[in-house]
């Protein structure tokens, strides 16, 4: 053991830097942090001031989320330009991650709003409401909705051109055309749509739906329970001097993706309407 320097055993270093023994050994295996001395008889590892400086550099760059491979590259080629380039690249990466996290945070906020709204909603109460403007991506499809998995193929089609997987829970809906509604074909779905949040960056054609009057009902159950609610909606429309003005928007607010208890399922149907012209 060198006699001209104060050395510390690995356990002491771990406590001093609040780092695990496993991390110190991992840094050694990766070639980032070589002990100042290894006792051949006992295998004990000892570290000195030089290793402390290297460990401080590693910890600093790890706080910046720099990968160990890049840290090793810098430690083996210390240069102002090298670290400047790596820090610039790492800053850009962190800004991208920050943007992604902000989007995820907003989406979680939207999910919480919808979930709490669905949990507290009045069921089987038909209302005339102002449906806010929204943006959708949609495809023509006729899914079989015997379970929530019946939409999986349609979801894959909507997702196929996206760089990253979309978070669909609570956002996928199906629609019945105005013609089918008027003819009483309430289970003849002709389209599947994705209701996009403002922050969603969807690659593909989207449609802006303006704010519109809708007759809306929320009910306990799933898509299979929808036909009788459509009949009730169409009676309401006729009794109030209204007519269908577009395809229905049917969304499962709470389904098997969120709970295994069918008693907690909630589905919403909204049908755009306008006053019948005299």
JONORVEN-V353040 format. One record per backbone hydrogen bond with DSSP energy under -0.5 kcal/mol. CO is the residue of the C=O (numbers start at 1). NH is the residue of the N-H. Records with the same first field share a line. If there is no record, write none. Layout:
CO = NH ; NH
This chain:
5 = 7
8 = 47
9 = 13
10 = 14
11 = 15
12 = 16
13 = 17
14 = 18 ; 19
20 = 24
21 = 25
22 = 26
23 = 27
24 = 28
25 = 29
26 = 30
27 = 32 ; 33
28 = 31
37 = 46
38 = 40
39 = 43
44 = 39
45 = 10
46 = 36 ; 37
47 = 8
48 = 52
49 = 53
50 = 54
51 = 55
52 = 56
53 = 57
54 = 58
55 = 59
56 = 60
57 = 61
58 = 62
59 = 63
60 = 64
61 = 66
62 = 65
67 = 71
68 = 72
69 = 73
70 = 74
71 = 75
72 = 76
74 = 77
79 = 83
80 = 84
81 = 85
82 = 86
83 = 87
84 = 88
85 = 89
86 = 90
87 = 91
88 = 92
89 = 93
90 = 94
91 = 95
92 = 96
93 = 97
94 = 98
95 = 99
96 = 100
97 = 101
98 = 102
99 = 103
100 = 104
101 = 105
102 = 106
103 = 107
104 = 108
105 = 109
106 = 110
107 = 111
108 = 112
109 = 113
110 = 114
111 = 115
112 = 116
113 = 117
114 = 118
115 = 119
116 = 120
117 = 121
118 = 121
124 = 126
127 = 129 ; 216
129 = 131 ; 214
130 = 132
131 = 212
134 = 209
135 = 196
136 = 207
137 = 194
139 = 141 ; 192
143 = 145
144 = 146
147 = 150
148 = 151
149 = 152
151 = 155
152 = 156
153 = 157
154 = 158
155 = 159
156 = 160
159 = 162
166 = 168
168 = 171 ; 172
171 = 195
172 = 252
173 = 193
174 = 250
175 = 190 ; 191
176 = 248
177 = 181
178 = 182
179 = 183
180 = 185
181 = 184
184 = 186
185 = 188
187 = 189
190 = 141
191 = 175
192 = 139
193 = 173 ; 195
194 = 137 ; 196
196 = 135
197 = 200
200 = 202
201 = 203
202 = 204
207 = 136 ; 209
208 = 210
209 = 134
212 = 131
213 = 273
214 = 129 ; 216
215 = 271
216 = 127
217 = 269
218 = 124
219 = 221 ; 267
222 = 225
223 = 226
225 = 229
226 = 229 ; 230
227 = 231
228 = 232
229 = 233
230 = 234
231 = 235
232 = 236
233 = 237
234 = 238
235 = 239
236 = 240
237 = 242
238 = 241
241 = 276
243 = 274
247 = 272
248 = 250
249 = 251 ; 270
250 = 174
251 = 253 ; 268
254 = 266
255 = 258 ; 259
260 = 262
261 = 264
262 = 265
265 = 221
266 = 253 ; 254
267 = 219
268 = 251
269 = 217
270 = 249 ; 272
271 = 215
272 = 245 ; 246
274 = 243
